[in-house]
Amino acid sequence: MSFFKKNNTYKTKEWKITKKCLNLILESSKSTYPNEFGALLRVDTEDIETIIELVLLPGTISGETHAIFRLNMLPIDFSVVGSVHSHPSYHPIPSKPDLQLFSRFGKIHIITAQPYNETSWKAYDYKGKEKKLIVI
């Protein structure tokens, strides 16, 4: 997350995601089922707290219990801020491997779950703490 110093205090801006990007995530999760869908999240360079696109990383491996990112394939791109992946279950709760990824890469992460609709996903920070993500 971005921090802005103002009067010796830090303010955290709220993360947002475009409805179009969220719909793409949910549809991709549905179409990949029973395997997990995985991608990276890209923000608008003019509004660095708004997620607008997905980055499909070459070499990502998807299976019924995992989506493995080959982060060495990531180009230098400072607009990539986190990850998204689906769970084939009904629970968008991070697993231990999810938490390990969150702690090593990115600031914001999304997990989708069945039935892959507007209420079956959650966002997390790099510590695995649930974060509010505003759909715009």
N, C-alpha and C positions, 0 to 999 in steps of 0.2 A: 504494500500500500504506500501511497505517497504521503509524505509529511511536510507540512508547511509551517515554518516558524513565524509566529506572530506574537509580539509582546512577550517573548521568552516562553511561550507555550507552543506545543505542537498540536495541530488539528489534523484529524484523519478525515479525508473525503470519503464519501460513500461510493462503493463499486456499483456499476450499472452494466446492463447487457441489453442489446437491442432485441426486440421481439423476433426479428428475422433471424438473428444468430441463434437464439434459444430454440426456435422452431427447427432450424437446421440440425442442432444438437439432438433434439428429441426424435426427429425423423431418422437421423443416422443411427441412433441407438436402436430404434425399432427395426430398421432394415438389417442391422448386423446381428440381432438376436438369433440364436442363443449365444453367440460370441459377444465379447465385450467390444464396444466401440471406443477408440481413443484418439484424441487430437490435442493440439495446443491452442491456447487462447491468445488472440492478438487484440490490442487496444487501438483506438483512434489516436493518431499522433497529435491531434489538436486537443483531445480530451482524454488524458491518459488514465482515467478511471472508468472509461466506457469500453466494454468488450464488444467488438464489431465483427470479428472474423475468426475462423478456425484455420489452423495450419495443420495439414496432414503431413506427418513426418515420415519420410521414406524409411522403410525397414521396420515399421511398427508391427509387432506380432500380436494378433488377437486370437484368443481361445475362449473356451467356456468359463474359465476362472481367472483370466488375466488379459491385460493389454499392456504389452511391454514396449516402452519407448526407447529408441536408440538416440539418446540425447546428443551423441557425438555427430549425428547427422543434421543437427540444428544449425542453420546458417546464423551468422552474427545478425541478430535482429532484436533490438532493444524494445520493440513493441510487443514481444511475446512475454506474457506475464504469468502464465500458469497452464494448467492442464484441465482436460475434461475426459471422463470415461464413464461408461455405463456398467451397471451391475445387472446380471440376468435375474436377480432376485427382486423382491419388493422393498428392499432396504437400501437407501442411498447413504449408508453409514461407512466411513472409511475403515478399511482393514489395516493390519499392521504394515503390509507392503505399501499401501496407499499413503500412510503416515510417513513412511520412510521417503517416498518420492516427494511429498509435500515439503518435508524439512530440507531437502536437497535442492529443490528446483521450484521457482515461482513464488508468487505472492497470493494468488487466488486459484482455487481448484473447484471444479464442479463434478458431482457424481449424480448420474441419473439412474432411475430404477423403473421396473415395471409399474404401471403400464406405459411409461414414457410419455407422460402428459405434463401439463403446466403445474401440477401439484406434486409430482413424483421426482423431484430433484432437490439438491441442497448444495450450498457453496461453503467452502472452508478456507481458512487462512493457512499459512505454512506450518502452523503448530497443530492443525487439525481442529481448531475452534470454529464452530459454525458461524458464518458471516451472512449478513443480509446482502442480497444482490437484487437491486431494483430493476425491473423489466421496463424498458422505455420503448 
